[in-house]
Amino acid sequence: MNPSREKPLLIGVLSLQGAFREHCRALEKAGAEARQVRRRRELQGLAGLIIPGGESTTIGKLMVSYHLLEPVRELVAAGMPVFGTCAGLVMLARAVVEGDQPLLGLMDIEARRNAFGRQVKSFEADVDVPLLGKELFHGVFIRAPWIESAGAGVEVLAEHSGHAIAARQGNLLVTAFHPELTEDLRLHRLFLKMVRQV
Ligand code: GLN
C-alpha cells in the first residue's frame, strides 16, 4: 500500500481511561488517522474503533454515563470493526466469569478477568500468532484476562499456557495483551486490513 495515494482510514480510540494514547501512536505509525473518542458525536465518520486496556469496570461505567454503549453496539451491527485489547477484550465479551459489570457484549466469548493470578500481575511472553506469520509477537500482559470459552463462530488466533488470548469473530478482534506497548504494528495492521475489507 502506498499511504500517500490512499486516504488514511479514520480510526477512533475510546479515550475514557487506559492506554489510549499508545494506540493512537501505533495507528498513526501504521498509516491511519487516530481520533480520541469520549463523546457520542466523536463516533461519527469512523471506519473502526479501538477499545484500549485499562480497567474494564471503569471503562464500562464511563461508557454508561457517557451514553456510549448503545451507539457503539449500533455501529458494530452496521458493520464497523472494533479491536479490543485487554480491558477492551473484556468490554467486547458476551459475559465475564463471576462478574457483573457493564459490557458491550458483542463477541461470543466469556472473559476471565485477571486470569493469570494475583501473584503474577504482569508478565511478558512471546506469543505464536500463526495469522501474523512465523515471527512471534512479544505479548505484554498486565493483569490480563483470558478467554474462558468461545462460541463456534469465534476463531482463536493465539494461546498462552493453554488459554485463548487472541481471537476474531467477524469484524471483532481481541487480544488479552497490549500490542500498543510494543513497536510491533502487525496487529494494528491486521485490524486496518479488516477495516479496509468492510
Ligand atoms: N484487569 C483489567 C480488567 O479486567 C484489565 C487490565 C488491562 O487492561 N491491562 O479490566
Boltz pocket constraint, residues with backbone or C-beta under 6 A from the ligand:
constraints:
  - pocket:
      binder: B
      contacts: [[A, 52], [A, 53], [A, 54], [A, 55], [A, 56], [A, 57], [A, 85], [A, 86], [A, 87], [A, 88], [A, 90], [A, 113], [A, 114], [A, 142], [A, 143], [A, 144], [A, 145]]
      max_distance: 6.0
